[in-house]
Amino acid sequence: MANIFISRELNQCIWLKDELSMLHHSLTCQSCIQTQPVNFNLVSNYDWIFFSSSQGVQHFFSQNKNHPRAKLAAMGEGTAKALSPFGTPSFIGKSTTPAKVAEEFNHYLKKEEVVLFPVGKKSLKSIPQILSSVKKEIITVYDTIEIKNIIPEHHIYIFSSPSNFNSFIKNNSIPATSKIISFGPSTSASIQLLGLKVNVEISEASPKNILNAIISILESSMNSM
């Protein structure tokens, strides 16, 4: 039986936990960060609101329930799900690679349309930076606070963001024999910066993709024995 850690809250990975349990593996779900709201004011009109995370959705709409009628865009399926109480996204990214999502989203934009990007204080702002020629407004709607978690050793570690990994590694170490799965190139870069190897980088962070990445690592480990 393999022990697997993922830097997400339990409510974000119930299906994955159940699937792994049926395969006789255990999953620890625990975020290494928490967020707190940052007050903001909207100073212009916009045609799109692009959300790169569920936290951005939560903190934007908690302060701004009566927003103008703008089209909604989501970085991925998880963010789109968080948007469901507020409307149906007109765009949902299919990749964890910001450049690919930005390129895809750019095809949806009409000339002169303005995009609002609600982001976290420590956000890399990858999408708005890539869309350098697009009219946009970037607002900070939340800040990320690191949580001092002490995590027991696991066979596989899954990191969902650079901030989750950076918080984790300040208080924990990863055994040399353990494997690492990352969500996208930004998370991989943070991991590799410390000399650690990313065994699988997920290009689309769906539950099925995560499960397939775990299974591929387990099968590879069995074959090498």
N, C-alpha and C positions, 0 to 999 in steps of 0.2 A: 504493500500500500504506500502511495506517495502522499506527502504532506505539501500542500500548495498554498502560497500566500498571494493575495492580490490587494493592492492599495485602493480598494473601493469599499463603500459601506455595504452592509448585507443586503439592503433593499435594492441595490444595483446589480446584484449577482446571485439572486435566489435560484434562478433557472440553472445557472452554471454549477452552483453548489449541489443541487439535486442530481444533475446529470453525472457529476463526478462521484457522488455518493453511490449511485447505482453501479459505478465501475470500481467501487471499493477504495476510492481515494478521498482524502479530506481537504476542505478548502477553508482557509482563514480569510475573512473579509474585514479589512480594517483600514480606513483612510488614515493617512499620516498628516493630514492638514485639516483645518476648519476655516470657515470664512466669516467675515463680519462686514456689514454694510458700510458703504462710503456715501455720504450725501452728495447729490448731484443736481444740476439744473439743465434742462434742455433749452438751448438758445437759438435753434434754427429748425426749419422744416426739413423733412427727409422722406425719401420714397421707400427705403428698405431699412430693416433692422437686422443686422447679422450677429447672431449669437454663436460664440465659439465654445461655450460650456453651459451645463445646466445651472451652475452657480450664477453665471451672468443672467440667465433667465430669471432665477429666483429673486436676485437682488434688484434687477431692473423693475420688475413688475410689482415688487413689494412697495416701491416708492412712486411708481408712475402707472397707476391703473388706467388713467384716461389718456392714453397715448393717441397721437393722430393715426389715421388709417394708413398704415404703411404695410408693405409686404414683409413677411417674416422669412428669414433664412437661418439655417442651422448647420453647424460644422459637420454633424453626423447624426446617426439615429438616436443616440442617447439624449442629445440636446433637443432633437425634434420631439421626443417623447415628453420632455420637460415643458415644451411649448404648447402641448396639446390643450391645456386648460384655457389658453389665450388665443388660439387660432391655429390654422393649418399652414405650415411653412410652404412657401412657394418654391423654395430651394432647400435640398438636403444634400450635403456633401457625402461622397461615397468612399473617401480615403482619409487616413490619418496624416497624410502628407500635405502640409499647408499649401505648397506650390500647386499641387494637383487640384485641390479644392478651389483655390483662388482662380485658377484658369477656367475651371468649370463654371464657377459663379459669374465670372466676367462675361460669359456668353449670355447670361440672363439679363444683364444690365443694358438699359437703353441710354442713349446719349443724354447727358445733363442730369441723370438721376443721382440723387445724393444718398449715401449709405451711412447709417449710424452704427457704430461698433461699441456696444457696452462691454467693457473688459475689466479684468482684475488689475489691481495696482502693480503686481509683479508680472503681468502678462508680457510675453515676448512680442505681442502685436504683429504676429507673422503675417496674417491675412491682409490687414490694412497696409502693411509695408510693401507687400508684394504688389498690391493693387495701387501702385504709386500714382497712376494717372487718373484714378477715379475720385470724384468729388466725395468727401467723407467728413465725418465728425467722430472723434474717438472720445468716449467718456469713461471715467473710472467709477464703477458701481459697487465694488467690493475689494476687500484686502484679504490676503491669505496668511493665516497664522499656523506656524508649525506646531505639531503635537509631539510631545516626548513619549513615544511608544517604545517599549522594549518587546521585541518580537522574537519568539523562540526560533530555532533553526528549522528551515524548511528545505525540501528537495528542489522546489521550483518557486521562483519569485516573479511576480507580474507587477510591473509598475505602469500606472496609467497616465502619469504626467511628470515633467521634470521636477516640479515642486514636491510631489509625493516622494520621489526618489531622494531628493536632497534632504528632506526632513528625515526620512527613514535612515539614511546612511550616517547621520550625525549621532545616532544613538544605537546603531546596530551594525553588524558586519555580515557579509555573505560568505558562507563556506566555499572553498575552492571547488568542491565537488558539486555544488548546486548549479542549477541552470537559471537563466534570466530571460524573460519575455518582456518586450517593451511595446508601448503604443506609439508608433510613429517615430520619425527621425529626430525630433527635438528631445524626446525622452531618451532615445538611444545615445544621443550626443552627450547628455548629462552623465549617463552611466559610463560611457567609454572615456570620458574626461578623467575619471578616477582609475583608469586602467582595467576596468572590468569588461568582460565579454558579454555581448548580447547574443544569445543563441537563436532567438526568433524575434523579428520585428513585425508586428501586425500592421498591415496597411489599412484594414477596416476593422474597427473595434466592436464588432457584433459578438454576442455571446457564442454563436456557433464558431466564429473564427478563433475566439479565445480557446474554446474547447479543442478545436482541431490543432492549434499550436501546442497545447499541453499534451495531447495524444501523440503528436509527432515526436516530441522530446522523449516521452516515455518509451515509445517504440524504438527510437534510436538508441536509448540507454540499454534496452533489453538486447538489442542486436549486437551491441558492442561487448556484452558480457561473455 
